[in-house]
Amino acid sequence: AQKVTQAQTEISVVEKEDVTLDCVYETRDTTYYLFWYKQPPSGELVFLIRRNSFDEQNEISGRYSWNFQKSTSSFNFTITASQVVDSAVYFCALSERGGGSYIPTFGRGTSLIVHP
Amino acid sequence: DSGVTQTPKHLITATGQRVTLRCSPRSGDLSVYWYQQSLDQGLQFLIQYYNGEERAKGNILERFSAQQFPDLHSELNLSSLELGDSALYFCASSPEAGGYQETQYFGPGTRLLVL
């Protein structure tokens, strides 16, 4: 079973629509970190956010917001009023304290296409 | 700009050849990680170095090797290249040994095409 599941392979929206990217993770650890990265068409991976397992407070940064729910093991990412520049592949990742390796596990990514 | 640099940006070579990818971490970061991203395998962790020493090993082929130098830059050597090695190779860095709480900052990647 995958530790990080991003079930949406591709999402297509029209500019100004709100869009939510889902991330479901699996861990037996009580201490862990979750991350989101953005990979625009140019290819580089850009760090967006890090959240630890003890902080369930939702976070908002401009048009971006993140909803962390331990009860459902989800860390979803919402873009409000999407723009063409938001078109990218978005990756969710999990890093577990007791995982034996501190290397994060990445999901397969969700490709977001925002049409003008 | 993450502060992590990678050269070259693009590389085209032939099967059986050997190439070297280079990475310079962010200023002050001690750990360097190498990843391979291909369409069918997603983002795969290859290897990590911390302050010159190998720290963690992932799905790295025996044909691949890496090292981290005293100035903390790192090189990933790929030899006896096969068509299937065509991929985007990322380097990432983090401040310390790579604890679970650390954020990795990625470079722009090297796109390798093996013909």
Interface residues (C-beta under 8 A of the other chain):
Chain A: T31 Y32 Y33 F35 Y37 S42 G43 E44 L45 V46 F47 R50 N52 F91 S95 E96 R97 G99 S101 Y102 I103 P104 F106 R108 G109
Chain B: S2 Y33 G42 L43 F45 Q48 A56 G58 L88 F90 A92 A97 G98 G99 Y100 Q101 E102 T103 Q104 Y105 F106 G107 P108 G109 R111
